[in-house]
Amino acid sequence: MVAKATAFSGELSGASPVRIEGAVRGTISLTAALEVAEGATVEAEVSATRVVVTGTVIGSISASEMVALESSGHVRGDVTCPALQVVEGAILDGRVTMGGGPKVSRSS
């Protein structure tokens, strides 16, 4: 966790879930979930399994499972994920690319 009133600059990586309540600038690369809490600011390129945003993210987000923008969430950047949830009131200023789900083969 990056606590409220705490700022971190650099590369954050790991395999455990991370909750950000303060400010992070740089790169975030997780093989777990990321939560950007209300009031938090992330200026980074983000890669994680799941990303939940109730604060602000400035930079691209790539998630292998899903991205959720809660009503107080604000994202300024491109989002790439197989599933996207946007709650009324959230702000998304960027492009969305969805895909990566299971391939369905059809035989004739």
RONU-628503 format. One line per 10 residues: their letters; for each residue x, y, z of N, C-alpha, C, O. Coordinates in steps of 0.2 Angstrom, whole numbers, always signed. Atoms other than C-alpha are relative to their C-alpha. Example, Ala and Ser with C-alpha at 12.3 -4.5 7.8 and 13.67 -1.06 7.14 Angstrom:
// RONU-628503
AS = +4,-6,+0,+62,-22,+39,+4,+6,+0,+9,+5,+3  -4,-6,-1,+68,-5,+36,-4,+5,+3,-1,+11,+4
This chain:
// RONU-628503
MVAKATAFSG = +4,-6,+0,+0,+0,+0,+4,+6,+0,+9,+7,+3  -3,-7,+0,+5,+18,-4,-5,+4,+4,-10,+6,+1  +5,-3,-5,-3,+27,+11,-1,+8,-3,+3,+11,-6  +2,-7,+1,-12,+44,+10,+6,+5,+2,+9,+3,+7  -5,-5,-2,+0,+59,+11,+7,-3,-2,+12,+0,+1  -6,+3,+1,+14,+48,+4,+1,+0,-8,-4,-1,-12  -1,-1,+7,+22,+51,-13,+6,-5,-2,+11,-6,+2  -5,+5,+2,+32,+37,-23,+2,+2,-7,-3,+3,-11  -2,-1,+7,+42,+40,-39,+5,-6,-2,+10,-7,+2  -5,+5,+2,+50,+26,-49,-4,-6,-3,-10,-5,-5
ELSGASPVRI = +3,+6,+3,+46,+8,-54,-3,-4,+6,+1,-6,+10  +4,+4,-5,+33,-2,-44,-2,-6,-3,-6,-6,-8  +2,+6,+3,+32,-20,-48,-1,-6,+6,+2,-5,+11  +1,+5,-5,+27,-36,-39,-6,-5,-2,-9,-4,-7  +5,+5,+1,+15,-51,-37,-5,+0,+5,-10,-4,+5  +6,-1,-5,+4,-45,-23,-4,+6,-1,-2,+11,-5  +5,-5,+2,-11,-34,-24,+3,+7,+4,+6,+7,+9  -3,-6,-3,-7,-15,-21,-6,+5,+0,-10,+5,-5  +5,-5,-1,-19,-1,-15,+4,+6,+1,+9,+7,+5  -3,-7,+0,-13,+17,-18,-5,+5,+2,-11,+6,+0
EGAVRGTISL = +4,-6,-3,-20,+31,-7,+3,+6,-1,+0,+12,+0  -4,-6,+0,-6,+43,-10,+1,+2,-8,-4,+2,-12  -2,-1,+7,+3,+48,-26,+6,-4,-2,+11,-5,+1  -5,+4,+3,+13,+38,-38,+2,+2,-7,-3,+4,-10  -2,-2,+7,+23,+43,-53,+5,-5,-2,+10,-6,+1  -5,+5,+2,+33,+31,-64,-3,-5,-4,-7,-4,-9  +3,+6,+4,+28,+13,-70,-2,-5,+6,+1,-6,+11  +3,+6,-5,+17,+0,-61,-1,-6,-4,-4,-6,-9  +1,+7,+3,+19,-18,-66,-1,-5,+5,+3,-7,+8  +2,+5,-5,+9,-31,-56,-2,-6,-3,-6,-5,-9
TAALEVAEGA = +4,+7,+2,+4,-49,-58,-5,-1,+5,-6,-7,+6  +6,+0,-5,-10,-45,-46,-4,+6,-1,-3,+10,-6  +4,-6,+1,-23,-32,-44,+3,+7,+3,+7,+7,+7  -2,-7,-2,-21,-13,-42,-6,+4,+2,-11,+3,-2  +6,-4,-2,-33,-2,-33,+3,+7,+1,+7,+9,+5  -1,-7,-1,-32,+17,-35,-5,+3,+4,-11,+4,+1  +6,-2,-5,-42,+24,-20,-2,+7,-2,+2,+11,-5  +2,-7,+1,-52,+40,-20,+5,+5,+3,+7,+4,+9  -4,-5,-3,-41,+55,-18,+8,-1,-2,+12,+3,-2  -7,+1,+2,-25,+46,-25,+1,+2,-7,-4,+3,-11
TVEAEVSATR = -2,-2,+6,-16,+51,-40,+6,-4,-3,+11,-5,+1  -5,+5,+4,-6,+39,-52,+2,+3,-6,-3,+4,-11  -2,-3,+7,+4,+47,-66,+5,-6,-2,+11,-5,-1  -4,+6,+1,+11,+30,-73,-3,-4,-6,-9,-3,-7  +2,+5,+4,+10,+17,-86,-2,-6,+4,+3,-8,+8  +2,+5,-5,+0,+4,-77,-1,-7,-4,-5,-7,-9  +1,+7,+2,+0,-15,-80,-2,-5,+6,+2,-5,+10  +2,+4,-5,-10,-27,-69,-5,-5,-2,-7,-4,-8  +5,+4,+2,-22,-41,-69,-7,+3,+1,-11,+3,-4  +6,-3,-1,-36,-31,-62,+1,+7,+2,+6,+8,+7
VVVTGTVIGS = -1,-7,-2,-37,-12,-60,-7,+3,+2,-11,+4,-2  +6,-3,-2,-50,-3,-50,+2,+7,+2,+6,+9,+6  -2,-7,+0,-50,+16,-51,-6,+4,+3,-11,+5,+1  +5,-5,-4,-59,+28,-38,+3,+6,+0,+0,+11,+2  -4,-6,+0,-45,+41,-39,+1,+2,-7,-3,+1,-12  -2,-3,+7,-36,+48,-54,+6,-4,-3,+11,-5,+1  -6,+3,+3,-24,+39,-66,+1,+4,-7,-3,+5,-11  -2,-4,+6,-15,+49,-79,+6,-5,-4,+11,-5,-1  -4,+5,+3,-7,+36,-91,-3,-6,-3,-9,-6,-1  +4,+6,+2,-11,+20,-100,-1,-5,+5,+3,-6,+9
ISASEMVALE = +2,+6,-5,-19,+5,-91,+0,-6,-5,-4,-6,-10  +1,+7,+3,-17,-13,-97,-1,-5,+5,+3,-6,+10  +2,+5,-5,-26,-26,-88,-1,-7,-3,-4,-7,-8  +1,+7,+3,-26,-45,-91,-7,-3,+1,-10,-7,-2  +6,+2,-2,-43,-47,-83,-6,+5,-1,-10,+4,-5  +5,-5,+1,-53,-31,-81,+2,+7,+3,+7,+7,+7  -1,-7,-3,-53,-12,-77,-7,+2,+2,-12,+1,-2  +7,-3,-2,-67,-4,-67,+1,+7,+2,+6,+8,+6  +0,-7,-1,-70,+14,-66,-6,+2,+5,-11,+2,+2  +5,-2,-4,-80,+19,-51,-2,+7,-1,+1,+11,-5
SSGHVRGDVT = +3,-7,+1,-91,+35,-50,+5,+6,+1,+4,+11,-2  -4,-6,-1,-77,+46,-43,+7,-1,-4,+12,+3,-3  -6,+1,+4,-64,+38,-55,+1,+4,-6,-3,+6,-9  -1,-4,+6,-55,+48,-68,+7,-3,-3,+12,-4,+0  -6,+3,+3,-43,+40,-81,+1,+5,-6,-3,+6,-10  -2,-4,+6,-34,+51,-94,+6,-4,-3,+12,-3,-1  -5,+5,+3,-25,+38,-105,-4,-6,-3,-10,-6,-2  +3,+6,+4,-28,+23,-116,-1,-6,+5,+3,-7,+9  +2,+6,-4,-36,+7,-108,+0,-6,-5,-4,-6,-10  +1,+6,+3,-33,-10,-114,-1,-6,+5,+2,-7,+10
CPALQVVEGA = +2,+5,-5,-42,-25,-106,-6,-4,-4,-8,-2,-9  +5,+4,+3,-54,-39,-110,-7,+2,+3,-12,+0,-1  +7,-2,-3,-68,-32,-99,+1,+7,+4,+6,+8,+7  +0,-7,-3,-72,-14,-94,-7,+2,+3,-12,+0,+1  +6,-2,-3,-84,-8,-81,+1,+8,+2,+5,+10,+5  +0,-7,-2,-88,+11,-80,-7,+2,+3,-12,+1,+0  +6,-2,-4,-100,+17,-67,-2,+8,-2,+3,+12,-3  +2,-7,+1,-110,+33,-70,+3,+5,+4,+4,+4,+10  -4,-5,-4,-100,+48,-65,+7,+0,-2,+11,+5,-1  -7,+1,+2,-83,+41,-70,+2,+4,-6,-3,+5,-10
ILDGRVTMGG = -3,-3,+5,-72,+50,-82,+5,-4,-4,+10,-6,+0  -5,+4,+4,-63,+41,-96,+2,+4,-6,-2,+5,-11  -2,-4,+6,-53,+52,-108,+6,-3,-3,+12,-2,-2  -5,+4,+4,-44,+40,-120,-3,-5,-4,-9,-5,-4  +3,+5,+4,-46,+26,-131,+0,-7,+4,+4,-8,+8  +1,+6,-3,-52,+9,-126,+1,-6,-5,-2,-6,-10  -1,+6,+4,-46,-8,-134,-2,-6,+4,+1,-7,+10  +2,+6,-4,-55,-23,-128,+1,-6,-4,+1,-6,-11  -1,+6,+3,-51,-41,-132,+4,-4,+4,+4,-3,+10  -3,+4,-4,-41,-55,-126,-4,-6,+3,-1,-10,+7
GPKVSRSS = +4,+5,-3,-55,-66,-122,+1,-7,-3,+5,-7,-8  -2,+7,+3,-55,-85,-126,-2,+0,-8,-8,+3,-9  +2,+1,+7,-55,-89,-145,-5,-5,-1,-5,-11,+3  +5,+5,+1,-70,-98,-151,+1,-3,-7,+1,+1,-12  -1,+3,+7,-67,-110,-165,-7,-3,-2,-11,-6,+1  +6,+2,+3,-81,-114,-177,+1,-5,-5,+5,-4,-9  -1,+5,+5,-82,-130,-187,-6,+0,-4,-12,+1,-1  +5,+1,+5,-93,-132,-202,-2,-7,-1,-7,-8,-5
